[in-house]
Amino acid sequence: MRFVVAGGGTGGHIYPALAIARGLNDRYPGSKILYIGTTRGMEADIVPKAGLPFQGISAAGLERKLSVRNLLVLWQAGRGFLQALRIIKGWRPELVIGTGGYVCGPVVLAAALCHAATLIHEQNAFPGVTNRILSRFAGQVAVTFADSVQYFPRPDKVRLTGLPVRPEILAAEREEARRKLRLPGDRLLVFSFGGSRGAFTLNEAMVQVIKLFANDPRLNIFHVTGNLGHQKFLDSCAASGINLGEIRNVTIASYLYQMEDILAAADLVIGRAGAATLAELTALGIPSILIPYPYASENHQEFNARALEKEKAALVVLDHELSGTVLGQTVTELVGNRERLLVMGAASKNLGKRRALEEIMDCAEELIKIKK
């Protein structure tokens, strides 16, 4: 069997597409999968390294105002559509799956024109404009958040599946993870991170949180600064009179390659509200303090965070409201009320979709059967 997977621009679109490709290989052993992305996007580098055949096409996003650049974008879109049409006709896939990004527009439209089965996956609570348009043509729409269903014109085609979570995250065991980290059984672990590049406002706020909880016997803090902000964070600690070498309950890292043990051991997570992060937190039932990235397209991270807040699985602090004082007070309230943490954790777990990949594969199988 042959499949096409498309998604590009950011890791938030690429990594779910790669997870879906792995799921297709598991569900249909011996199948052939082609990944279509943009020639200039991150996917052009990431996908070949993941071992998948890759073909790039032209695609770009429209600016939200009248501009000369939009004429070039429309020309690229038309060119990309013709490229995608040629690829789809030559590859003749059983199913085409799009996970978002500008590249999905021409690919899914070309697939629909060629009468291939089509499925799109939306990661965020507020769907991107490309997926909202494509939902009119796709055979089915898989979503991560129940809140996103209302934004699609055909709710009957929408299915709540969740977002695939890495197997190593799901497999990690809490007690074993805490043993590796040498955490006493009664001590809370607060894990804070702002993504691979870090988050300046979160780093600055965490300086005061560390000062507040230095050598506090109730908890340990593990903070990831991000590579770009690491030295500035250390300088800020020094300027605030914090000697990290004398604080026994705080660990600082610039980057963390393997998140599974930290997440398995964590009692509270502080971080951004990307869809992949929230899928992992809810799959493990971890309460969180979420600080949505304010410059995410269409402010989708705040929509994601509010979806968890509404179910009492998280507290939301907007980036422009964040300070060491605000974050310190919020952490203090939660650390001092373990019962509330347990309630938030249960609400988080209730939102988790540990079988997200299997659910998406079920959607794919249904669409293939319909086409046959």
C-alpha positions in Angstrom: 0.0 0.0 0.0 1.1 3.6 -0.7 0.6 6.6 1.5 1.4 10.3 1.4 2.0 12.3 4.6 2.3 16.1 4.4 3.0 18.7 7.0 5.5 21.5 7.4 6.8 24.8 8.6 7.2 23.9 12.3 8.0 21.0 14.5 4.4 21.1 15.7 3.3 19.9 12.2 6.3 17.8 11.3 6.6 15.5 14.4 2.9 14.4 14.4 3.3 13.6 10.7 6.4 11.4 11.5 4.5 9.7 14.3 1.6 9.0 11.9 4.0 7.7 9.3 5.4 5.2 11.9 1.8 4.3 12.8 1.0 3.5 9.1 4.1 1.3 8.9 3.0 -0.6 12.0 -0.6 -1.0 10.8 0.3 -1.8 7.2 3.7 -3.7 7.2 5.6 -3.3 3.9 3.7 -0.2 2.9 5.5 2.7 1.1 5.2 6.2 2.6 6.2 9.4 0.8 6.5 12.7 2.8 5.7 15.9 0.9 6.8 19.2 2.5 8.2 22.6 1.5 11.7 22.8 0.0 12.7 25.5 2.5 10.9 24.2 5.7 12.4 22.3 8.7 10.9 19.2 7.2 13.4 19.2 4.3 16.1 18.5 6.9 14.2 16.5 9.5 12.3 14.0 7.4 15.2 12.5 5.4 17.1 12.0 8.7 14.1 10.1 9.9 14.5 7.7 7.0 11.5 8.7 4.9 11.5 9.5 1.2 10.9 13.2 0.8 9.7 15.5 -2.0 9.6 19.2 -1.7 7.1 21.6 -3.3 6.5 25.3 -3.4 4.3 26.8 -0.7 4.0 29.9 1.4 1.5 31.7 3.7 -0.5 34.7 2.8 0.0 37.9 4.8 -3.1 39.1 6.6 -3.1 42.4 4.7 -2.9 43.5 1.1 0.6 43.3 -0.1 2.7 42.7 -3.2 4.2 39.7 -1.5 0.8 38.0 -1.6 0.9 38.0 -5.4 4.1 35.9 -5.1 2.5 33.6 -2.5 -0.5 33.0 -4.9 1.9 32.2 -7.7 3.8 29.8 -5.4 0.6 28.2 -4.3 -0.5 27.5 -7.9 3.0 26.1 -8.7 2.9 24.0 -5.6 -0.5 22.6 -6.5 0.7 21.5 -10.0 3.8 19.9 -8.4 1.6 18.1 -5.8 -0.8 17.0 -8.5 2.1 15.5 -10.5 3.4 13.7 -7.4 0.0 12.3 -6.4 -0.8 11.1 -9.9 2.6 9.3 -10.1 2.5 7.9 -6.5 -1.2 6.9 -6.6 -1.6 6.7 -2.8 -4.4 4.8 -1.0 -4.6 7.7 1.5 -3.1 11.2 1.9 -2.8 12.6 5.5 -2.1 16.3 6.2 -1.0 17.6 9.6 -1.0 21.3 8.9 1.1 24.0 7.5 0.9 25.8 4.1 2.2 22.7 2.2 -1.0 20.8 3.1 -3.2 23.0 1.0 -1.9 22.0 -2.4 -1.2 18.4 -1.4 -4.7 17.6 0.1 -6.5 19.5 -2.7 -4.5 17.6 -5.3 -5.3 14.3 -3.5 -9.0 15.2 -3.5 -8.9 16.0 -7.2 -7.3 12.6 -7.8 -10.1 10.9 -5.8 -7.6 9.6 -3.1 -8.9 9.2 0.4 -7.9 12.2 2.6 -7.5 12.8 6.3 -6.2 15.9 8.1 -5.1 16.2 11.7 -5.4 19.4 13.7 -3.1 19.8 16.7 -4.4 23.0 18.3 -7.6 24.0 20.0 -8.0 26.9 17.5 -7.5 25.3 14.1 -5.1 26.8 11.6 -6.6 28.5 8.6 -5.3 25.9 6.2 -7.0 23.0 8.0 -10.2 25.0 8.3 -10.3 25.3 4.6 -9.2 21.8 3.8 -11.8 20.3 6.2 -14.4 21.0 3.4 -12.5 18.6 1.1 -11.1 16.0 3.4 -12.8 12.8 4.1 -12.3 13.1 7.8 -10.7 15.5 10.3 -8.9 14.2 13.4 -8.5 16.7 16.3 -6.5 17.0 19.5 -8.9 19.2 21.5 -12.7 18.9 21.8 -12.8 22.7 21.8 -11.7 22.8 18.1 -14.7 20.9 16.7 -16.8 24.1 16.7 -14.5 25.8 14.2 -15.0 23.3 11.5 -17.9 23.8 9.0 -18.7 20.0 9.0 -18.6 18.8 12.6 -20.0 15.4 11.5 -16.6 14.7 9.8 -14.6 15.6 12.9 -13.3 12.9 15.3 -11.5 13.5 18.6 -8.4 11.4 18.6 -5.8 13.4 20.5 -2.2 13.9 19.4 0.3 11.0 19.2 2.7 10.9 22.2 6.2 9.5 21.9 6.3 5.8 23.1 9.1 6.5 25.4 7.0 9.1 27.3 4.2 6.6 27.7 6.5 3.8 28.8 8.4 5.6 31.5 7.5 4.6 35.1 7.2 7.1 37.9 8.9 5.2 40.7 11.8 4.1 38.5 12.2 7.7 37.2 12.2 9.1 40.8 14.8 6.5 41.8 17.0 7.5 38.9 16.7 11.2 39.9 17.3 10.3 43.6 14.1 12.0 44.7 12.7 11.2 48.2 9.3 9.6 48.0 7.5 12.5 49.8 9.2 15.4 47.9 7.5 17.2 45.0 9.2 17.7 41.7 8.5 21.0 39.9 9.7 20.8 36.3 9.9 24.1 34.3 11.0 24.6 30.7 10.3 26.9 27.8 11.1 24.7 24.8 14.4 23.9 23.1 15.3 27.6 22.7 14.0 28.6 26.1 11.7 31.4 27.1 13.1 34.7 28.3 10.1 35.7 30.5 9.9 32.3 32.1 13.7 32.2 32.8 13.5 35.6 34.5 10.5 34.6 36.6 12.2 31.3 37.6 15.1 33.2 39.1 12.8 34.5 41.8 11.0 31.1 42.2 14.4 29.4 42.8 15.3 32.1 45.3 12.0 31.6 47.1 12.3 27.8 47.3 16.0 27.4 47.7 16.7 24.4 50.0 13.0 24.0 50.7 12.6 20.4 52.0 9.1 20.1 50.4 10.2 20.1 46.7 12.9 19.9 44.1 13.1 22.2 41.1 14.4 21.1 37.7 14.6 24.0 35.3 15.7 23.9 31.6 16.8 27.3 30.4 17.2 26.6 26.7 20.5 26.9 24.9 20.1 30.6 23.9 19.1 31.8 27.4 21.4 29.7 29.6 24.2 32.1 30.3 21.8 35.0 30.8 19.9 32.9 33.3 23.0 32.1 35.2 24.0 35.8 35.2 20.5 36.8 36.5 20.8 34.2 39.3 24.2 35.7 40.3 22.9 39.2 40.1 20.0 38.2 42.5 22.5 36.8 45.0 21.7 33.1 44.2 24.6 30.7 44.6 23.4 27.7 42.7 26.3 25.6 44.0 24.9 25.9 47.6 21.3 25.0 46.7 20.7 21.3 47.0 17.2 21.1 45.7 17.6 22.9 42.3 19.0 21.4 39.1 19.6 23.7 36.0 20.2 22.4 32.5 20.5 24.2 29.2 18.8 21.5 27.2 17.2 18.1 27.9 17.4 15.4 25.2 15.4 12.7 27.1 12.3 14.1 28.8 10.7 10.8 29.7 12.2 10.4 33.2 11.6 14.0 34.3 8.0 14.0 33.1 7.3 10.6 34.7 8.6 11.9 38.0 7.1 15.4 37.9 4.3 16.6 40.2 3.9 20.0 38.5 5.1 21.3 35.2 5.6 25.0 34.3 5.9 25.8 30.6 4.5 26.9 27.3 1.3 25.5 25.8 2.3 23.8 22.5 0.0 21.0 21.5 2.7 18.3 21.8 3.6 19.4 25.3 0.0 19.3 26.4 -0.6 15.9 24.9 2.3 14.6 26.9 1.2 16.3 30.1 -2.4 15.0 29.8 -1.3 11.5 28.8 0.7 11.3 32.1 -1.9 13.2 34.2 0.4 16.0 35.2 -1.0 19.3 36.6 0.6 22.4 35.0 1.1 26.2 35.1 0.9 27.2 31.5 2.4 30.4 30.0 1.2 30.5 26.3 3.7 31.8 23.8 2.2 35.2 22.9 3.5 35.2 19.3 2.1 31.8 18.2 0.1 32.0 15.0 -3.5 33.1 15.7 -2.6 32.9 19.4 -3.3 29.2 19.3 -1.3 28.4 22.4 -3.6 30.4 24.6 -6.6 28.5 23.2 -4.7 25.3 24.0 -4.0 26.4 27.5 -7.6 27.6 28.1 -8.9 24.2 27.1 -7.0 22.6 30.0 -7.8 25.5 32.4 -11.5 25.1 31.7 -11.3 21.5 32.8 -9.3 22.5 35.9 -6.2 20.6 34.7 -4.0 23.7 34.6 -3.6 27.3 35.6 -2.9 29.9 33.0 -0.6 32.9 33.4 -0.3 35.1 30.3 3.2 36.1 29.2 2.6 39.8 29.8 1.4 39.1 33.3 4.3 36.8 34.2 6.8 37.9 36.9 8.8 36.2 39.6 6.3 37.3 42.2 3.2 36.0 40.3 4.9 32.7 39.5 6.2 32.3 43.0 2.8 32.9 44.5 1.2 30.4 42.1 3.7 27.7 42.9 3.4 28.4 46.6 -0.4 27.9 46.5 -0.1 24.6 44.7 2.9 23.2 46.7 1.0 24.1 49.9 -2.2 22.3 48.7 -1.3 18.8 47.6 -5.0 17.8 47.4 -5.5 20.5 44.7 -2.5 19.1 42.8 -4.1 15.6 42.9 -7.4 17.0 41.6 -5.6 18.9 38.8 -3.7 15.7 38.0 -6.8 13.7 37.8 -8.4 16.3 35.5 -5.3 16.3 33.3 -5.3 12.5 33.0 -9.0 12.6 32.1 -8.1 14.7 29.1 -5.2 12.5 28.0 -5.4 10.4 24.8 -2.9 7.6 25.3 -4.3 5.8 22.3 -4.2 8.8 19.9 -2.1 7.2 17.3 -4.3 4.1 17.2 -7.3 6.3 16.9 -5.8 8.1 14.0 -4.9 4.8 12.4 -8.6 3.7 12.8 -9.7 6.8 11.0 -7.2 6.0 8.2 -8.5 2.4 7.9 -12.1 3.5 7.7 -11.3 5.9 4.9 -9.4 3.3 3.0 -12.3 0.8 3.3 -14.8 3.5 2.1 -12.6 4.2 -1.0 -12.4 0.5 -1.8 
